[in-house]
Amino acid sequence: MKKIVNHTAGTPLLEKVYRAGIHIPVGLINVFFFYVAPIYGVFFFVGFMIYELEESYMLKDGAYLDINGWLIGFSLGVSALFAYQTIFL
């Protein structure tokens, strides 16, 4: 796979999808932490956002792609948790 470039202008679509895709599990883990103990979820979320915003500020690499992947994973996790609780509990 090509080296990830330091800017998003001209970044190929597959690379953007890859960067978002590798952050989907982070969103799923965040849902798990919220389910176990909400304070863990809050700390995990705040830590992830601080990391991404700092990375975006320092590297200018388009951290919005990573946050977008987190949001997709978080949405999938909340939907799965809601479906589980609706069906089985």
Rosetta constraint file for C-alpha pairs under 8 A:
AtomPair CA 4 CA 15 HARMONIC 7.44 0.50
AtomPair CA 5 CA 11 HARMONIC 7.20 0.50
AtomPair CA 5 CA 61 HARMONIC 7.53 0.50
AtomPair CA 6 CA 59 HARMONIC 6.80 0.50
AtomPair CA 6 CA 60 HARMONIC 6.72 0.50
AtomPair CA 6 CA 61 HARMONIC 4.79 0.50
AtomPair CA 7 CA 11 HARMONIC 7.32 0.50
AtomPair CA 7 CA 60 HARMONIC 6.35 0.50
AtomPair CA 7 CA 61 HARMONIC 4.68 0.50
AtomPair CA 7 CA 62 HARMONIC 6.47 0.50
AtomPair CA 8 CA 61 HARMONIC 6.28 0.50
AtomPair CA 8 CA 62 HARMONIC 5.81 0.50
AtomPair CA 11 CA 15 HARMONIC 6.69 0.50
AtomPair CA 11 CA 16 HARMONIC 6.95 0.50
AtomPair CA 12 CA 16 HARMONIC 6.59 0.50
AtomPair CA 13 CA 17 HARMONIC 6.25 0.50
AtomPair CA 14 CA 18 HARMONIC 6.04 0.50
AtomPair CA 15 CA 19 HARMONIC 6.18 0.50
AtomPair CA 16 CA 20 HARMONIC 6.25 0.50
AtomPair CA 16 CA 65 HARMONIC 6.68 0.50
AtomPair CA 17 CA 21 HARMONIC 5.85 0.50
AtomPair CA 18 CA 22 HARMONIC 6.20 0.50
AtomPair CA 19 CA 23 HARMONIC 6.90 0.50
AtomPair CA 19 CA 65 HARMONIC 6.33 0.50
AtomPair CA 19 CA 66 HARMONIC 6.13 0.50
AtomPair CA 19 CA 69 HARMONIC 7.40 0.50
AtomPair CA 20 CA 24 HARMONIC 6.77 0.50
AtomPair CA 20 CA 65 HARMONIC 5.30 0.50
AtomPair CA 20 CA 66 HARMONIC 5.15 0.50
AtomPair CA 20 CA 67 HARMONIC 7.53 0.50
AtomPair CA 20 CA 68 HARMONIC 6.11 0.50
AtomPair CA 20 CA 69 HARMONIC 3.92 0.50
AtomPair CA 20 CA 70 HARMONIC 7.37 0.50
AtomPair CA 21 CA 69 HARMONIC 5.69 0.50
AtomPair CA 22 CA 66 HARMONIC 7.98 0.50
AtomPair CA 22 CA 69 HARMONIC 7.14 0.50
AtomPair CA 23 CA 27 HARMONIC 6.81 0.50
AtomPair CA 23 CA 66 HARMONIC 5.85 0.50
AtomPair CA 23 CA 67 HARMONIC 7.56 0.50
AtomPair CA 23 CA 69 HARMONIC 4.81 0.50
AtomPair CA 23 CA 70 HARMONIC 5.12 0.50
AtomPair CA 23 CA 73 HARMONIC 7.31 0.50
AtomPair CA 24 CA 28 HARMONIC 6.49 0.50
AtomPair CA 24 CA 69 HARMONIC 4.90 0.50
AtomPair CA 24 CA 70 HARMONIC 5.02 0.50
AtomPair CA 24 CA 71 HARMONIC 7.43 0.50
AtomPair CA 24 CA 72 HARMONIC 6.08 0.50
AtomPair CA 24 CA 73 HARMONIC 4.05 0.50
AtomPair CA 24 CA 74 HARMONIC 7.35 0.50
AtomPair CA 25 CA 29 HARMONIC 6.08 0.50
AtomPair CA 25 CA 70 HARMONIC 7.41 0.50
AtomPair CA 25 CA 73 HARMONIC 5.99 0.50
AtomPair CA 26 CA 30 HARMONIC 6.19 0.50
AtomPair CA 26 CA 70 HARMONIC 5.85 0.50
AtomPair CA 26 CA 73 HARMONIC 6.85 0.50
AtomPair CA 26 CA 74 HARMONIC 7.87 0.50
AtomPair CA 27 CA 31 HARMONIC 6.42 0.50
AtomPair CA 27 CA 69 HARMONIC 7.52 0.50
AtomPair CA 27 CA 70 HARMONIC 4.40 0.50
AtomPair CA 27 CA 71 HARMONIC 6.23 0.50
AtomPair CA 27 CA 72 HARMONIC 7.07 0.50
AtomPair CA 27 CA 73 HARMONIC 4.23 0.50
AtomPair CA 27 CA 74 HARMONIC 4.08 0.50
AtomPair CA 27 CA 75 HARMONIC 7.72 0.50
AtomPair CA 27 CA 77 HARMONIC 7.26 0.50
AtomPair CA 28 CA 32 HARMONIC 6.46 0.50
AtomPair CA 28 CA 70 HARMONIC 7.88 0.50
AtomPair CA 28 CA 73 HARMONIC 5.04 0.50
AtomPair CA 28 CA 74 HARMONIC 5.25 0.50
AtomPair CA 28 CA 76 HARMONIC 7.22 0.50
AtomPair CA 28 CA 77 HARMONIC 5.08 0.50
AtomPair CA 29 CA 33 HARMONIC 6.29 0.50
AtomPair CA 30 CA 34 HARMONIC 6.25 0.50
AtomPair CA 30 CA 41 HARMONIC 5.54 0.50
AtomPair CA 30 CA 44 HARMONIC 6.51 0.50
AtomPair CA 30 CA 45 HARMONIC 6.78 0.50
AtomPair CA 30 CA 74 HARMONIC 6.82 0.50
AtomPair CA 31 CA 35 HARMONIC 6.15 0.50
AtomPair CA 31 CA 41 HARMONIC 6.91 0.50
AtomPair CA 31 CA 74 HARMONIC 6.05 0.50
AtomPair CA 31 CA 77 HARMONIC 5.82 0.50
AtomPair CA 31 CA 78 HARMONIC 6.46 0.50
AtomPair CA 32 CA 36 HARMONIC 6.19 0.50
AtomPair CA 32 CA 41 HARMONIC 7.66 0.50
AtomPair CA 32 CA 77 HARMONIC 7.86 0.50
AtomPair CA 33 CA 37 HARMONIC 5.96 0.50
AtomPair CA 33 CA 38 HARMONIC 6.63 0.50
AtomPair CA 33 CA 40 HARMONIC 5.43 0.50
AtomPair CA 33 CA 41 HARMONIC 4.58 0.50
AtomPair CA 33 CA 44 HARMONIC 7.75 0.50
AtomPair CA 34 CA 38 HARMONIC 4.20 0.50
AtomPair CA 34 CA 39 HARMONIC 7.05 0.50
AtomPair CA 34 CA 40 HARMONIC 6.30 0.50
AtomPair CA 34 CA 41 HARMONIC 4.19 0.50
AtomPair CA 34 CA 42 HARMONIC 7.25 0.50
AtomPair CA 35 CA 41 HARMONIC 7.83 0.50
AtomPair CA 36 CA 40 HARMONIC 7.75 0.50
AtomPair CA 37 CA 41 HARMONIC 6.83 0.50
AtomPair CA 38 CA 42 HARMONIC 6.29 0.50
AtomPair CA 39 CA 43 HARMONIC 6.19 0.50
AtomPair CA 40 CA 44 HARMONIC 6.04 0.50
AtomPair CA 41 CA 45 HARMONIC 6.00 0.50
AtomPair CA 42 CA 46 HARMONIC 6.06 0.50
AtomPair CA 43 CA 47 HARMONIC 5.97 0.50
AtomPair CA 44 CA 48 HARMONIC 6.06 0.50
AtomPair CA 45 CA 49 HARMONIC 6.13 0.50
AtomPair CA 46 CA 50 HARMONIC 6.07 0.50
AtomPair CA 47 CA 51 HARMONIC 6.12 0.50
AtomPair CA 48 CA 52 HARMONIC 6.15 0.50
AtomPair CA 49 CA 53 HARMONIC 5.97 0.50
AtomPair CA 49 CA 67 HARMONIC 7.86 0.50
AtomPair CA 50 CA 54 HARMONIC 5.98 0.50
AtomPair CA 51 CA 55 HARMONIC 6.03 0.50
AtomPair CA 52 CA 56 HARMONIC 6.01 0.50
AtomPair CA 52 CA 63 HARMONIC 5.82 0.50
AtomPair CA 52 CA 66 HARMONIC 7.54 0.50
AtomPair CA 52 CA 67 HARMONIC 7.45 0.50
AtomPair CA 53 CA 57 HARMONIC 6.08 0.50
AtomPair CA 53 CA 63 HARMONIC 6.96 0.50
AtomPair CA 54 CA 58 HARMONIC 6.07 0.50
AtomPair CA 55 CA 59 HARMONIC 5.64 0.50
AtomPair CA 55 CA 60 HARMONIC 7.22 0.50
AtomPair CA 55 CA 61 HARMONIC 7.61 0.50
AtomPair CA 55 CA 63 HARMONIC 6.97 0.50
AtomPair CA 56 CA 60 HARMONIC 4.73 0.50
AtomPair CA 56 CA 61 HARMONIC 5.79 0.50
AtomPair CA 56 CA 62 HARMONIC 6.02 0.50
AtomPair CA 56 CA 63 HARMONIC 5.19 0.50
AtomPair CA 62 CA 66 HARMONIC 7.91 0.50
AtomPair CA 63 CA 67 HARMONIC 6.35 0.50
AtomPair CA 64 CA 68 HARMONIC 5.86 0.50
AtomPair CA 65 CA 69 HARMONIC 6.31 0.50
AtomPair CA 66 CA 70 HARMONIC 6.28 0.50
AtomPair CA 67 CA 71 HARMONIC 6.10 0.50
AtomPair CA 68 CA 72 HARMONIC 6.28 0.50
AtomPair CA 69 CA 73 HARMONIC 6.25 0.50
AtomPair CA 70 CA 74 HARMONIC 5.99 0.50
AtomPair CA 71 CA 75 HARMONIC 6.00 0.50
AtomPair CA 72 CA 76 HARMONIC 6.17 0.50
AtomPair CA 73 CA 77 HARMONIC 6.04 0.50
AtomPair CA 74 CA 78 HARMONIC 6.13 0.50
AtomPair CA 75 CA 79 HARMONIC 6.09 0.50
AtomPair CA 76 CA 80 HARMONIC 6.06 0.50
AtomPair CA 77 CA 81 HARMONIC 6.05 0.50
AtomPair CA 78 CA 82 HARMONIC 6.02 0.50
AtomPair CA 79 CA 83 HARMONIC 6.10 0.50
AtomPair CA 80 CA 84 HARMONIC 6.03 0.50
AtomPair CA 81 CA 85 HARMONIC 6.13 0.50
AtomPair CA 82 CA 86 HARMONIC 6.02 0.50
AtomPair CA 83 CA 87 HARMONIC 6.02 0.50
AtomPair CA 84 CA 88 HARMONIC 5.70 0.50
AtomPair CA 84 CA 89 HARMONIC 7.33 0.50
AtomPair CA 85 CA 89 HARMONIC 4.94 0.50
